[in-house]
Amino acid sequence: MQTDKRKVGFDPKAIDELLHHPTRLAITTALSQVETGDFTWLKEITKTTDGNLATHLRKLEEGGYLVVKKTFVGRKPASFYKLTIKGKTALMNYLKALSAIVKEFGENQAP
């Protein structure tokens, strides 16, 4: 029996687990395209509940990936979110890691 001797250079540690969750990835990707985004806009984009979105935003904030500015618009409270340099860098590194995985596996596919 012959074994496949190809080596895969994928390092699972290269994947940022904080960004790997679909909702957090959607949040960071959306925020990477704008200066700031408000809670309502992020809720629409992620198609999630208030509580679920708040939990993911808090995790990203605790990780230093975004900052929040709480203010009032008229008499209504509003929260605006912005990616930090750390968050932008983490997203770019995450995308590079995924690209490397796709490239590695694409090159190693059997004919």
C-alpha positions as CSV (number, residue, x, y, z in Angstrom):
1,M,0.0,0.0,0.0
2,Q,1.4,3.4,-1.0
3,T,1.0,6.4,1.1
4,D,0.8,10.0,0.0
5,K,4.1,11.6,0.8
6,R,3.1,15.2,-0.1
7,K,3.5,17.5,2.8
8,V,1.0,20.1,3.6
9,G,2.4,23.3,5.1
10,F,-0.7,24.3,6.9
11,D,-0.2,25.5,10.4
12,P,-3.6,25.4,12.3
13,K,-2.2,28.0,14.7
14,A,-2.1,30.5,11.8
15,I,-5.9,30.7,11.9
16,D,-7.1,33.4,14.3
17,E,-9.8,31.7,16.4
18,L,-11.3,35.1,17.4
19,L,-11.9,35.9,13.7
20,H,-12.8,32.4,12.6
21,H,-16.4,32.6,13.9
22,P,-18.7,33.5,11.0
23,T,-20.4,36.4,12.8
24,R,-17.1,37.9,14.0
25,L,-15.6,37.5,10.6
26,A,-18.6,39.3,9.1
27,I,-18.3,42.1,11.6
28,T,-14.6,42.7,11.0
29,T,-14.9,42.4,7.2
30,A,-17.8,44.9,7.2
31,L,-15.9,47.3,9.5
32,S,-12.8,47.1,7.3
33,Q,-14.8,48.7,4.5
34,V,-16.0,51.8,6.5
35,E,-14.6,54.3,8.9
36,T,-17.3,53.3,11.6
37,G,-20.4,51.2,11.7
38,D,-23.3,51.4,14.0
39,F,-25.0,48.6,15.9
40,T,-28.1,48.6,13.7
41,W,-26.0,48.4,10.5
42,L,-24.0,45.5,11.8
43,K,-27.1,43.7,12.9
44,E,-28.5,44.0,9.4
45,I,-25.3,42.7,7.9
46,T,-24.8,39.8,10.3
47,K,-28.5,38.9,10.3
48,T,-28.3,38.1,14.0
49,T,-30.1,39.1,17.2
50,D,-29.2,42.1,19.5
51,G,-27.8,39.8,22.2
52,N,-25.8,37.6,19.9
53,L,-24.3,40.6,18.1
54,A,-23.5,42.3,21.4
55,T,-21.7,39.2,22.6
56,H,-19.5,39.0,19.5
57,L,-18.8,42.7,19.5
58,R,-17.7,42.5,23.1
59,K,-15.3,39.6,22.3
60,L,-13.8,41.6,19.5
61,E,-13.5,44.6,21.8
62,E,-11.9,42.6,24.6
63,G,-9.4,41.2,22.0
64,G,-8.5,44.7,21.0
65,Y,-9.8,44.3,17.5
66,L,-12.3,47.1,17.7
67,V,-13.3,50.1,19.8
68,V,-16.8,51.4,20.5
69,K,-18.0,54.9,20.9
70,K,-21.3,55.2,22.8
71,T,-23.2,58.5,22.2
72,F,-26.6,59.8,21.6
73,V,-28.3,60.6,18.2
74,G,-31.0,63.0,19.2
75,R,-32.3,61.4,22.4
76,K,-31.5,57.8,21.4
77,P,-28.4,56.0,22.5
78,A,-26.2,54.8,19.7
79,S,-23.0,52.7,19.5
80,F,-20.5,53.1,16.8
81,Y,-17.7,50.6,16.1
82,K,-14.3,51.0,14.5
83,L,-11.6,48.5,13.7
84,T,-8.3,49.1,15.5
85,I,-4.9,48.8,13.8
86,K,-4.7,45.4,15.6
87,G,-8.1,44.4,14.2
88,K,-7.1,45.4,10.7
89,T,-3.8,43.6,10.9
90,A,-5.5,40.5,12.4
91,L,-8.0,40.4,9.5
92,M,-5.3,40.8,6.9
93,N,-3.3,38.0,8.5
94,Y,-6.3,35.8,8.7
95,L,-7.1,36.3,5.0
96,K,-3.5,35.6,4.1
97,A,-3.6,32.4,6.1
98,L,-6.7,31.3,4.4
99,S,-5.2,32.1,1.0
100,A,-2.1,30.0,1.8
101,I,-4.3,27.1,2.8
102,V,-6.3,27.3,-0.4
103,K,-3.1,27.6,-2.5
104,E,-1.4,24.7,-0.6
105,F,-4.4,22.4,-1.1
106,G,-5.0,23.5,-4.7
107,E,-1.4,22.7,-5.6
108,N,-1.5,19.4,-3.9
109,Q,-4.7,18.1,-5.4
110,A,-4.4,14.8,-7.3
111,P,-5.0,15.0,-11.0
